Structures are given as C-alpha cells and as structure tokens.
Amino acid sequence: MSASDRNLRAVNLPTDWSPASWRGYPALQMPTYPDPIALEGVLQEMHALPPLVTSWEILALQKQIAEAQEGKRFLLQGGDCAEVFEGCTPEVISNRLKVLLQMSLVLVHGLRLPVVRVGRFAGQYAKPRSTDTETRGGVTLPAYRGDIINAPDFTEASRVPDPRRMVKAHARSAMTMNFIRALIDGGFADLHHPEYWNLSWVGHSPLADEYQRMVDGVGDAVRFMETLSGSEVHNLNRVDFYTSHEALLLPYEESQTRQVPRQWGWFNLSTHFPWIGMRTAQLDGAHIEYFRGIRNPIGLKVGPSATAEQLLRVIDVLNPDDEAGRLTLIHRMGAAQIAEKLPVLLDAVRREGRRVLWICDPMHGNTESTSNGYKTRRFGNIRSELEQAFDLHAAAGTRLGGVHLELTGEDVTECLGGARELTEIDLERAYRSTVDPRLNYEQALEIAMLIVRKQAQLARPE
C-alpha cells in the first residue's frame, strides 16, 4: 500500500485508531445538526447507556461466518429496508422473525447446512440518500434519512435532524432485541412446533402446500430421531439469531463502541454485524476509518462501479491479517450488470487468496420506478441476479455463501411479480415502505426455495 493510504493497517489493536478517529476524515451521508451543543449532550448520554449486544455474541457470530467461508454454513440476512419507530410492535417483530425462521427451515432442509440467521433489525434506522434535499411543489426540504435522524413527513419541523432521535432509536432497538430474545428463549423457534411460525394472512398462498410438506417432513425426521434415542432432541428448541444494520450514522456508532473486560480491542456493541454501504466505502473516508478498528465481523457492499484494484485495497485496510470470519463482501450489481461486473472481482479476490465470505444482495441493483410513481423491484430481476450469482461463482471457482434481502412479514405489495404475480395496480393496495420496496412473505419464501433448487442444480454431475 502507498503512503497515501495513511498506514491503515491491522485491526489487531491499531495504535493510531480510536472510536473517534473517523472525525478526521471526510464523512459522507451525515446529517447537519443545527445545535452542536445539543448533539454533544445526547452523545454523552448515549455513552452511558447499556450496550445492545455482547462481545461473546459477536465473537460467536464471527466463528459461524468463518465456517460459512469454508462452505460449512449458509448465511441468511434479511429484514426491513429501514425500520421505523412505529414498527416496534409485537406483531411486526414476531412476523419478521417468523419469515426468517421459515426461510431458514427451507434452507436447512434443502441445503443440508446449518444457517447463520442475521436480521436487518434492532438498529436499521438510518438510510443513505441520493440527494441531500427533496423538492415537492416548489418547496425544498432536507431529505428523510431514517427515523434515527428525522421524520418522513414533508414539513420543515419533521425534516430537521434531531439528535434526541438517537436515544429513541437505541430504546427501540433494545425493546426489539429484548422481545426477540424472549421469544427464542421461550421456545418460539422450537422445531417441534413450527406451527408457531405461521402468518395468519398466508393460508392460501400458492407456496403454502409445498412449505407444509417440508415442515411435515422435518417433523417426521425429528420424531424418528427421538423415537430411536428415547428422549427429546433438546438442541432443536432454540436457534442463534444475530442483528445487523448499516453503520451509517457514525456519532451513534461511536457512542456504542466500547472496550470490555478480558477482551482486547474495541467492539461496536450496538449490533453484531455492522456493514458499510456502497455510498460510504471510500478508502479515505470516515466510514472505512471507523470500521478498520472495531472487532466485529463486518460487511462491505460492493457495487458495479467497484474495480478489482479498489476492492483489494479496501480489503487490505479492513482485514489486513486475513482473519477468518472478519469480512463479508455483499455484491449488489443488478441483473443487467452482474455477468459483466462480478467475475473480474471474484477472480481478483480468489487470485490473491483473500479469505472472505461472498453473499448476494439481489435487491438494491434492481430498483426502478413504475408509471404510477411507485419505487419498486421486479421479482424476475431479483431472481435473475441471484441465479446468475450462483452460476458466476461456480464458474470462478468461488462460493456464494449467503443472501442479503429486504423483506417483511407484513402483507405488503411493494415488489412486482412473485407467486401471486403482483402488478403495478397491486402496488396501490399495500405499499407501506418509507424508503425501499421489500419482499413480502411469499416472495421471500420463494427466494429460499429458489436457492435450494439452484444449489441442487449446480451439485448435479453433468
């Protein structure tokens, strides 16, 4: 690396790094708070709040990601595009959990691999935006950047960045985590009772029968094992669940970055698995500077504009010691560009022998606007990018080890196509997202089944 890279080396306790060192670098996608004194007061309050996750949970996730890198696990990451405060309700949280549990059951059953379950929740309150402002009817206001920063209502008061929202986001994240942990510890994820995961609105889904046959098969297998052993298989009554969010709002992330007893270094204790978005992945930027010093396993979004040289330099900074489970590369190219843009990156990383987990985000490269003004994604394009990703990894001698999806357990109509073949007219029925369109339950389950079928196809001898 050149001197211009500022000696950005080792995550292993870098001497020139601190949780606040990002402040000396250009920070994109940051709001401008009108009252700096109020902001610092909130950050002091945030520093004193309890953490949301623990260091041992973070290290356990890193071990599982390392196993996924070796092909021993598959990573499922999914949840809301942007959480909203009003969505912190038992029904919304449990429905989201149900979808991820059902998807993971499909994947475990079909892939014959343990699944690493990572939710895009309990902190996914900030969103990057293409422009700093929004104009409607000749009125220009700051863009909505997620509930942790401002409100979506198109009024001057709502759009002013408010630092107190960080405290509210922390509280909502804590409540979400508390409820999920209580559900899991109480047996909600018990394989003996997958009926707990059913969503009331999908009884007549075109996929319901296929899924039910799978559940019945798993149930029969569990009962068979227990009959042979003469006792209940207890490790089937709970699962590991981890949280993730884009670590976009760096003052918030800094306030939750802590040292812990009997561990070296610094952990971001607001989430298990933070990631860097494509818009903030500049090598000389504040987000790379922040991420290089934390011990969490981290994700990096990789878009179609990335070159092999740029990607390798960022990998040098974020994982200079090639630490197992440290770095996940989340490619999001778009169905029309993945065949051209991804192979050169796969070849470069494989040629250099870098230890990473590759996962596919087939959502963000396939966003478009409809004739009736809705921001949407076509299920056919999502499916196409994911299927191409499997083929391209197989051709390159690399492994696609996971998927990253925006989804919900609610009865929404935001993405076109899928099992019910949603049309542009259907979008008007239940379009609820404040930022990006999400897969609904049926579409998400269809993706899980698609992954299983594609993997089986690749595994068959020619």
C-alpha positions in Angstrom: 0.0 0.0 0.0 1.2 3.5 -0.7 2.0 6.2 1.8 -1.2 8.0 0.7 -3.2 5.1 2.4 -2.2 6.7 5.8 -0.6 3.5 7.1 -4.1 2.0 7.5 -3.1 -1.4 8.8 -4.2 -4.2 11.2 -7.4 -4.5 13.1 -5.3 -6.1 15.8 -5.3 -3.1 18.1 -4.0 -0.4 15.7 -2.2 2.3 17.7 -3.4 5.1 15.5 -7.1 4.4 15.9 -9.8 5.4 18.3 -13.6 5.2 18.2 -13.5 9.0 17.3 -10.6 9.0 14.8 -13.2 8.9 11.9 -13.8 12.6 12.7 -10.6 13.5 11.0 -11.8 12.1 7.6 -14.5 13.1 5.1 -17.8 11.8 6.3 -20.5 11.3 3.6 -24.2 10.8 4.2 -24.0 12.6 7.5 -26.8 14.9 8.6 -26.1 18.5 9.7 -27.4 19.0 13.2 -28.5 22.6 13.8 -27.4 22.6 17.5 -23.9 21.1 18.1 -24.2 21.6 21.9 -27.4 19.6 22.0 -25.7 16.9 19.8 -22.8 16.5 22.2 -25.2 16.3 25.2 -27.0 13.5 23.5 -23.8 11.7 22.7 -22.6 11.9 26.3 -26.0 10.4 27.3 -25.6 7.6 24.7 -22.1 6.7 26.0 -23.7 6.0 29.4 -26.4 3.7 28.1 -26.1 -0.1 28.3 -24.9 -2.0 25.2 -27.4 -3.8 23.0 -25.3 -6.9 22.3 -22.3 -8.6 24.0 -18.7 -9.3 22.9 -19.2 -13.0 23.2 -22.2 -13.0 20.9 -20.1 -11.0 18.4 -17.3 -13.5 18.5 -19.7 -16.4 18.2 -21.1 -14.9 15.0 -17.6 -14.4 13.6 -16.8 -18.1 14.2 -20.0 -19.0 12.3 -19.1 -16.7 9.4 -15.7 -18.3 9.3 -17.4 -21.7 8.9 -19.6 -20.2 6.2 -16.4 -19.1 4.4 -15.4 -22.8 4.4 -18.7 -23.9 3.0 -20.0 -25.4 6.2 -22.8 -22.9 6.7 -25.1 -20.6 4.7 -25.8 -17.0 5.8 -29.3 -15.6 5.6 -29.5 -11.9 6.2 -32.9 -10.2 5.9 -35.2 -7.6 7.3 -36.6 -4.1 6.7 -35.0 -1.6 4.3 -35.4 1.0 7.1 -37.0 0.3 10.5 -39.5 2.9 11.7 -40.2 3.7 15.3 -43.9 2.9 15.0 -43.0 -0.6 13.7 -41.6 -1.5 17.1 -44.7 -3.7 17.9 -45.0 -7.3 18.9 -46.8 -8.3 15.7 -44.3 -6.6 13.3 -41.3 -8.1 15.2 -42.7 -11.6 15.5 -43.9 -11.7 11.9 -40.4 -10.7 10.7 -38.9 -13.4 12.9 -41.4 -15.9 11.5 -40.4 -15.2 7.9 -36.7 -15.6 8.7 -37.3 -18.8 10.6 -39.4 -20.3 7.8 -36.8 -19.3 5.2 -34.0 -20.8 7.3 -36.0 -24.1 7.7 -36.3 -24.3 3.9 -32.6 -23.6 3.5 -31.5 -26.1 6.2 -33.8 -28.8 4.8 -32.7 -28.2 1.2 -29.0 -27.3 1.5 -28.3 -29.7 4.4 -26.3 -27.0 6.0 -26.7 -25.0 9.3 -27.9 -21.5 8.6 -26.5 -18.3 10.1 -29.5 -16.1 10.8 -28.8 -12.4 10.7 -31.7 -9.9 10.9 -31.7 -6.4 9.4 -33.3 -5.1 12.6 -32.8 -3.6 16.1 -30.8 -0.7 14.6 -31.6 -0.3 10.9 -32.9 3.2 11.4 -30.6 5.2 9.1 -30.7 5.3 5.3 -28.3 6.8 2.7 -29.9 9.1 0.2 -29.0 10.0 -3.4 -29.5 13.7 -2.7 -29.4 15.9 0.5 -32.7 17.6 -0.3 -36.2 16.8 -1.6 -38.4 19.1 -3.5 -42.2 18.9 -3.8 -44.4 21.6 -5.2 -41.6 24.1 -5.3 -40.7 23.5 -1.6 -37.2 22.1 -0.9 -36.5 20.4 2.5 -33.8 18.1 3.8 -34.1 14.5 2.7 -35.6 11.9 5.0 -32.6 9.9 6.3 -34.4 7.4 8.6 -36.1 7.7 11.9 -32.9 7.9 13.8 -32.3 11.3 12.1 -35.5 12.9 11.1 -39.2 12.1 10.2 -40.7 11.3 6.8 -43.4 13.9 7.0 -42.8 16.6 4.4 -42.7 19.6 6.8 -39.8 21.8 7.9 -40.1 20.7 11.5 -40.1 17.0 10.7 -37.1 17.1 8.4 -34.8 19.0 10.8 -32.2 16.4 12.1 -32.9 15.9 15.8 -30.1 14.2 17.9 -32.7 13.0 20.5 -33.8 10.5 17.9 -30.6 8.6 18.6 -31.8 7.9 22.2 -35.2 6.8 20.9 -33.6 4.5 18.3 -31.4 2.9 21.0 -34.5 2.3 23.1 -36.5 0.8 20.2 -33.5 -1.4 19.3 -33.3 -2.6 22.9 -37.0 -3.4 23.0 -36.8 -5.3 19.7 -33.8 -7.3 20.9 -35.5 -8.0 24.3 -38.6 -9.3 22.6 -36.7 -11.5 20.1 -34.6 -13.0 22.9 -37.7 -13.7 25.0 -39.4 -15.4 22.0 -36.4 -17.6 21.2 -35.7 -18.5 24.9 -39.4 -19.3 25.3 -39.4 -21.9 22.5 -40.8 -19.8 19.7 -38.1 -21.2 17.4 -38.7 -24.8 18.5 -38.6 -27.2 15.6 -41.1 -29.4 17.4 -43.7 -26.6 16.9 -43.1 -24.9 13.5 -46.8 -24.0 13.5 -45.8 -21.1 15.8 -44.2 -19.5 12.8 -47.4 -19.4 10.6 -48.6 -16.0 9.5 -52.3 -15.6 9.5 -52.6 -13.9 6.2 -50.9 -16.5 4.0 -53.2 -19.5 4.4 -54.0 -19.5 0.7 -50.5 -18.8 -0.6 -49.5 -20.7 -3.7 -46.4 -21.8 -1.8 -48.3 -23.0 1.3 -48.7 -26.6 0.3 -45.1 -27.0 -0.7 -43.9 -25.4 2.5 -46.3 -27.6 4.6 -44.9 -30.8 3.0 -41.4 -29.6 4.0 -42.5 -28.9 7.6 -44.2 -32.3 7.8 -41.0 -34.0 6.5 -38.9 -32.2 9.1 -41.4 -33.1 11.8 -41.3 -36.8 10.9 -37.5 -36.8 10.9 -37.4 -35.2 14.4 -39.9 -37.7 15.8 -37.9 -40.6 14.2 -34.7 -39.4 15.9 -36.4 -39.0 19.2 -38.0 -42.4 18.9 -34.6 -44.0 18.3 -32.9 -42.1 21.2 -35.8 -42.5 23.6 -35.6 -38.8 24.6 -36.3 -35.3 23.2 -33.7 -33.7 21.0 -33.2 -30.6 23.1 -30.9 -28.6 20.7 -33.9 -28.2 18.3 -35.8 -25.9 20.7 -33.9 -22.7 20.0 -31.7 -21.0 17.4 -29.0 -18.4 17.3 -30.1 -15.0 16.0 -27.9 -12.0 15.3 -28.6 -8.4 14.4 -27.1 -6.2 11.7 -27.5 -2.7 10.3 -25.7 -0.3 8.1 -23.4 1.7 10.4 -24.2 4.9 8.6 -24.6 7.5 11.5 -21.1 7.5 12.9 -21.8 9.6 16.0 -24.3 6.9 17.1 -21.9 4.1 16.3 -19.0 5.8 18.1 -21.2 6.2 21.2 -21.8 2.4 21.3 -18.2 1.4 20.7 -16.7 0.0 23.9 -13.9 -1.9 25.5 -14.9 -4.9 27.5 -13.2 -6.9 30.3 -11.0 -9.8 29.3 -11.0 -8.9 25.7 -8.6 -6.8 23.7 -9.7 -4.0 21.3 -13.0 -2.3 20.7 -16.4 -3.7 19.9 -19.4 -1.9 18.4 -22.0 -3.1 20.9 -25.0 -1.6 19.0 -25.1 -4.7 16.7 -23.4 -8.0 16.0 -22.8 -7.3 12.3 -22.4 -3.8 11.0 -21.9 -3.1 7.3 -20.6 -0.4 5.1 -22.9 0.8 2.3 -21.7 1.4 -1.3 -22.1 5.2 -0.9 -19.7 5.4 2.0 -17.0 2.9 1.1 -14.3 5.4 0.1 -10.8 4.3 1.1 -10.0 7.8 2.5 -13.4 8.2 4.1 -14.7 8.3 7.7 -16.6 5.0 7.5 -13.6 2.9 6.4 -11.6 4.6 9.1 -14.2 3.7 11.8 -14.6 0.1 10.6 -11.0 -0.8 10.4 -10.6 -0.6 14.2 -13.6 -2.5 15.5 -13.5 -6.2 16.3 -17.0 -7.1 14.9 -17.3 -9.2 11.8 -18.2 -6.6 9.2 -19.9 -6.4 5.8 -19.0 -4.4 2.8 -21.4 -3.6 -0.1 -19.8 -4.0 -3.5 -21.5 -2.3 -6.5 -21.0 -2.3 -10.2 -18.6 0.7 -10.2 -16.0 -1.1 -8.0 -12.8 -2.1 -9.6 -10.6 -5.1 -8.6 -7.8 -2.8 -7.5 -10.1 -0.7 -5.4 -11.7 -3.7 -3.8 -8.3 -5.3 -2.9 -7.1 -2.1 -1.3 -10.2 -1.8 0.9 -9.8 -5.5 1.9 -6.2 -4.6 2.8 -7.5 -1.9 5.2 -10.4 -3.8 6.7 -8.8 -7.2 7.0 -5.0 -6.9 6.7 -4.3 -10.1 8.6 -6.8 -12.2 6.6 -8.6 -13.0 9.8 -11.2 -15.8 9.4 -14.8 -14.6 9.6 -13.8 -11.0 9.7 -15.0 -9.7 6.3 -18.1 -10.4 4.2 -18.4 -9.0 0.7 -22.1 -8.3 -0.3 -22.3 -7.8 -4.0 -25.2 -5.9 -5.5 -24.8 -5.4 -9.2 -28.2 -5.6 -10.8 -29.5 -8.3 -13.0 -28.4 -6.5 -16.1 -24.8 -5.9 -15.0 -23.8 -8.8 -12.8 -22.5 -11.0 -15.6 -20.1 -8.2 -16.7 -19.1 -6.7 -13.4 -18.8 -9.5 -10.9 -16.4 -12.1 -12.5 -13.4 -9.8 -12.5 -13.8 -9.1 -8.8 -14.2 -12.8 -8.0 -11.1 -13.6 -9.9 -9.0 -10.9 -8.2 -10.0 -11.9 -4.7 -9.5 -15.6 -5.4 -6.2 -15.0 -7.1 -4.9 -13.0 -4.1 -6.1 -15.8 -1.7 -8.2 -13.4 0.4 -10.4 -15.1 2.9 -13.9 -13.5 2.6 -17.5 -14.6 2.6 -19.3 -13.7 -0.6 -23.1 -13.1 -0.3 -25.5 -11.7 -2.9 -27.8 -8.7 -2.4 -30.2 -9.1 -5.4 -32.4 -6.2 -4.3 -30.5 -2.9 -4.5 -29.3 -3.1 -8.0 -32.8 -3.7 -9.4 -34.8 -0.7 -8.1 -36.9 1.2 -10.6 -40.0 3.5 -10.7 -43.3 2.5 -12.2 -45.5 4.5 -14.4 -47.8 5.2 -11.5 -45.0 6.6 -9.4 -44.0 3.7 -7.1 -40.5 2.8 -6.3 -40.4 -1.0 -6.8 -38.3 -4.1 -7.8 -39.3 -6.8 -10.2 -39.2 -10.3 -8.7 -38.0 -11.6 -12.0 -34.9 -9.4 -11.8 -34.2 -10.3 -8.2 -34.4 -14.0 -9.1 -32.3 -13.5 -12.2 -29.5 -11.7 -10.3 -29.4 -14.4 -7.6 -29.4 -17.3 -10.1 -26.6 -15.6 -12.2 -24.6 -15.1 -9.0 -24.6 -18.8 -8.2 -23.5 -19.6 -11.8 -20.8 -16.9 -11.8 -19.3 -18.1 -8.5 -19.3 -21.7 -9.8 -17.5 -20.7 -12.9 -15.0 -18.6 -11.0 -14.2 -21.4 -8.5 -15.6 -19.3 -5.6 -18.5 -19.9 -3.3 -21.7 -17.9 -2.9 -22.2 -18.4 0.8 -25.3 -16.3 1.6 -28.0 -13.9 0.6 -28.9 -10.4 1.8 -32.6 -9.4 1.4 -35.0 -6.6 2.2 -38.2 -8.3 3.4 -41.1 -8.2 5.8 -43.6 -10.5 7.4 -46.4 -8.0 6.6 -49.0 -8.3 3.9 -47.4 -5.7 1.6 -47.4 -5.2 -2.1 -44.1 -3.4 -2.9 -42.2 -5.7 -5.3 -43.7 -6.8 -8.6 -44.2 -10.4 -9.6 -43.6 -13.5 -7.4 -46.0 -16.3 -6.5 -49.1 -14.0 -6.8 -47.8 -12.2 -9.9 -48.2 -8.7 -8.4 -48.8 -6.0 -11.0 -48.4 -2.2 -10.9 -52.0 -1.9 -9.9 -51.4 -4.2 -6.9 -48.8 -1.8 -5.5 -51.5 0.6 -4.6 -53.2 -1.9 -2.2 -50.5 -2.2 0.5 -47.4 -0.1 -0.3 -46.0 0.8 3.2 -42.3 1.2 2.9 -40.9 4.7 3.7 -37.8 4.1 1.6 -37.2 0.9 -0.4 -39.6 -1.8 -1.6 -39.4 -5.1 0.3 -40.3 -8.7 -0.5 -43.4 -9.9 1.3 -43.6 -13.3 2.9 -44.5 -15.3 -0.2 -41.8 -13.7 -2.3 -39.2 -14.2 0.5 -40.1 -17.9 0.8 -39.9 -18.3 -2.9 -36.4 -16.9 -2.9 -35.4 -19.5 -0.2 -36.9 -22.3 -2.4 -35.1 -20.9 -5.4 -31.8 -21.0 -3.6 -32.3 -24.7 -2.7 -33.2 -25.6 -6.3 -30.3 -23.7 -7.8 -27.8 -25.3 -5.4 -29.2 -28.7 -6.2 -28.8 -28.0 -9.9 -25.2 -26.9 -9.5 -24.5 -30.0 -7.4 -25.7 -32.5 -10.0 -23.0 -34.0 -12.1 -23.1 -33.0 -15.8 
